[in-house]
């Protein structure tokens, strides 16, 4: 859906009126785009709990620790929560943090290979900026730099794909699936505990006292 909006906006520049173009284009394309995205992503990616999206952030952290342990050690030094950087990358399928050329290359591969490409592209973006990230001296610098990390001059489709489908290979889906399974159990357990705590709180919450002014 997000990429549909971006493409519509780009195309509308050639059509004069964005509002008129978008209305016609959205009616034909949005429903199909949403269905395609949802079918390619794990369950509960955009649900109220966003359990699927939470799981993928934990899986990405595992992969970062495996592939680029120096970056993760540097992040841990400054107590950087990786998901604060990458959660939106996955939710918007890189539309929010990369330029249009990278977005289009990602979507070509995403629709062909599936959601593995989310991890390939995220890891590749960090790899491109590996040395620069290690030079940053505090958490604020890291977060500020990572705001535009996917939109820099070095993040071209060619550079990203070279790493994503070269250096990062092999990238077996079976290993990804196992990691997702492990973290999904943990997330479901945490959500169940949270629901129990919420229910217990609501059951023992004192009713609010309302004072009525006498006439």
C-alpha positions as CSV (number, residue, x, y, z in Angstrom):
1,X,0.0,0.0,0.0
2,X,2.8,2.4,0.9
3,X,4.7,1.8,-2.3
4,X,1.5,2.2,-4.3
5,X,1.1,5.6,-2.7
6,X,4.7,6.6,-3.6
7,X,4.5,5.4,-7.1
8,X,1.2,7.1,-7.6
9,X,2.7,10.4,-6.3
10,X,5.7,10.0,-8.7
11,X,3.4,9.3,-11.7
12,X,1.1,12.1,-10.8
13,X,3.8,14.6,-11.5
14,X,3.3,13.8,-15.1
15,X,-0.4,13.9,-15.0
16,X,-1.0,17.4,-13.6
17,X,-3.5,16.8,-10.8
18,X,-2.4,14.5,-8.0
19,X,-5.8,14.3,-6.4
20,X,-7.6,13.3,-9.6
21,X,-4.9,10.8,-10.6
22,X,-4.7,9.3,-7.1
23,X,-8.5,8.8,-6.9
24,X,-8.6,6.8,-10.1
25,X,-5.4,5.0,-9.6
26,X,-6.1,4.0,-6.0
27,X,-9.5,2.6,-6.8
28,X,-7.9,0.1,-9.2
29,X,-4.7,-0.7,-7.5
30,X,-4.8,-0.3,-3.7
31,X,-6.9,-3.4,-2.9
32,X,-4.7,-5.7,-5.0
33,X,-1.5,-4.2,-3.6
34,X,-2.7,-4.7,0.0
35,X,-3.6,-8.3,-0.6
36,X,-0.2,-9.0,-2.2
37,X,1.7,-7.5,0.7
38,X,-0.3,-9.3,3.4
39,X,0.1,-12.6,1.7
40,X,3.9,-12.3,1.4
41,X,4.4,-11.3,5.1
42,X,4.0,-13.5,8.2
43,X,0.7,-13.4,10.1
44,X,0.0,-10.6,12.5
45,X,2.3,-8.1,10.9
46,X,-0.2,-5.3,10.9
47,X,-2.6,-6.7,13.6
48,X,-3.2,-5.0,17.0
49,X,-0.3,-6.9,18.6
50,X,2.0,-6.7,15.5
51,X,3.4,-10.0,16.8
52,X,4.8,-11.0,13.3
53,X,6.6,-7.6,13.0
54,X,7.9,-7.9,16.6
55,X,9.3,-11.4,15.8
56,X,11.1,-10.2,12.7
57,X,12.8,-7.5,14.7
58,X,14.2,-10.0,17.1
59,X,15.3,-12.3,14.2
60,X,17.1,-9.3,12.6
61,X,18.9,-8.6,15.8
62,X,20.1,-12.3,15.9
63,X,21.3,-12.0,12.3
64,X,23.1,-8.7,13.0
65,X,24.9,-10.4,15.9
66,X,25.9,-13.2,13.6
67,X,26.9,-11.3,10.5
68,X,28.1,-8.0,12.0
69,X,29.0,-8.5,15.6
70,X,31.1,-5.4,15.9
71,X,28.1,-3.2,14.9
72,X,25.9,-4.9,17.5
73,X,28.6,-4.6,20.2
74,X,28.8,-0.9,19.4
75,X,25.1,-0.5,19.6
76,X,25.0,-2.4,22.9
77,X,27.7,-0.1,24.3
78,X,25.3,2.8,23.8
79,X,22.2,0.8,24.7
80,X,20.8,1.2,21.2
81,X,17.6,-0.7,20.5
82,X,17.9,-1.9,17.0
83,X,14.2,-2.1,16.5
84,X,13.8,1.7,17.0
85,X,15.8,2.0,13.8
86,X,14.5,-0.8,11.7
87,X,10.9,-1.5,12.8
88,X,9.6,1.1,10.4
89,X,11.8,-0.2,7.6
90,X,10.0,-3.5,7.7
91,X,6.5,-2.0,8.3
92,X,6.8,0.3,5.3
93,X,8.8,-2.2,3.2
94,X,11.7,0.3,2.9
95,X,9.6,3.1,1.4
96,X,10.1,5.3,4.4
97,X,13.9,5.2,4.6
98,X,15.3,4.7,1.1
99,X,15.1,6.5,-2.2
100,X,12.8,5.5,-5.0
101,X,15.4,3.5,-6.9
102,X,16.1,1.3,-3.9
103,X,12.4,0.9,-3.2
104,X,11.7,-0.3,-6.8
105,X,14.6,-2.8,-6.7
106,X,13.5,-4.1,-3.3
107,X,9.9,-4.6,-4.5
108,X,11.0,-6.5,-7.6
109,X,12.9,-8.9,-5.4
110,X,10.3,-8.9,-2.6
111,X,7.6,-10.0,-5.0
112,X,9.9,-12.6,-6.5
113,X,11.7,-14.1,-3.5
114,X,9.4,-13.2,-0.6
115,X,10.0,-11.7,2.8
116,X,13.6,-12.9,3.1
117,X,14.5,-9.8,1.1
118,X,13.5,-7.7,4.1
119,X,16.5,-9.1,6.0
120,X,18.8,-9.1,3.1
121,X,18.3,-5.4,2.4
122,X,18.4,-4.4,6.1
123,X,21.7,-6.2,6.7
124,X,23.2,-4.9,3.5
125,X,22.4,-1.3,4.4
126,X,24.2,-1.7,7.8
127,X,27.1,-3.4,6.0
128,X,27.5,-0.5,3.6
129,X,27.9,1.9,6.6
130,X,29.8,-0.6,8.8
131,X,32.9,1.6,9.3
132,X,31.0,4.8,9.7
133,X,28.7,3.3,12.4
134,X,31.7,2.2,14.4
135,X,33.1,5.8,14.4
136,X,30.0,7.2,16.0
137,X,30.6,8.2,19.6
138,X,27.2,8.1,21.4
139,X,23.6,6.9,21.1
140,X,22.3,10.3,19.8
141,X,24.8,10.2,16.9
142,X,23.8,6.7,16.0
143,X,20.1,7.4,16.0
144,X,20.6,10.6,14.0
145,X,22.8,9.0,11.5
146,X,20.5,6.0,11.0
147,X,17.6,8.3,10.2
148,X,19.0,8.7,6.7
149,X,21.2,5.6,6.5
150,X,19.2,4.0,3.7
151,X,19.1,7.2,1.5
152,X,22.7,8.1,1.2
153,X,24.9,8.1,-1.9
154,X,26.3,4.7,-1.1
155,X,22.9,3.0,-0.8
156,X,22.4,2.4,-4.5
157,X,20.4,-0.6,-5.7
158,X,23.7,-2.1,-7.2
159,X,25.6,-1.8,-3.9
160,X,22.8,-3.2,-1.8
161,X,22.1,-6.1,-4.1
162,X,25.8,-6.9,-4.4
163,X,25.9,-7.5,-0.6
164,X,22.4,-8.8,-0.1
165,X,22.8,-11.6,-2.8
166,X,26.6,-12.0,-2.7
167,X,28.3,-11.5,0.7
168,X,25.2,-12.6,2.7
169,X,24.8,-15.9,0.8
170,X,24.0,-18.6,1.7
171,X,20.7,-17.4,3.2
172,X,18.6,-20.5,3.8
173,X,14.9,-19.9,4.5
174,X,14.9,-22.9,6.8
175,X,17.2,-21.1,9.3
176,X,15.0,-18.0,9.1
177,X,11.9,-20.0,9.7
178,X,13.4,-21.7,12.8
179,X,14.4,-18.4,14.3
180,X,11.0,-17.0,13.7
181,X,9.4,-20.0,15.4
182,X,11.6,-19.6,18.5
183,X,10.9,-15.9,18.8
184,X,7.2,-16.3,18.0
185,X,6.8,-18.5,21.1
186,X,8.5,-15.9,23.2
187,X,6.4,-13.0,21.9
188,X,3.2,-15.0,22.4
189,X,4.3,-15.8,26.0
190,X,5.0,-12.1,26.7
191,X,1.7,-11.1,25.2
192,X,-0.2,-13.6,27.3
193,X,1.6,-12.4,30.5
194,X,0.7,-8.8,29.6
195,X,-2.9,-9.8,29.1
196,X,-3.0,-11.5,32.4
197,X,-1.5,-8.5,34.1
198,X,-4.1,-6.2,32.4
199,X,-7.0,-8.5,33.4
200,X,-5.7,-8.6,37.0
201,X,-5.4,-4.9,37.1
202,X,-8.9,-4.3,35.7
203,X,-10.4,-6.8,38.1
204,X,-8.9,-5.1,41.2
205,X,-9.2,-1.5,40.0
206,X,-11.1,0.6,42.4
207,X,-14.1,2.3,40.8
208,X,-13.6,6.0,40.4
209,X,-15.4,8.2,42.9
210,X,-17.7,10.8,41.3
211,X,-18.7,13.8,43.4
212,X,-22.0,15.3,42.6
213,X,-22.6,18.9,43.7
214,X,-25.8,19.2,45.8
215,X,-28.2,21.8,44.7
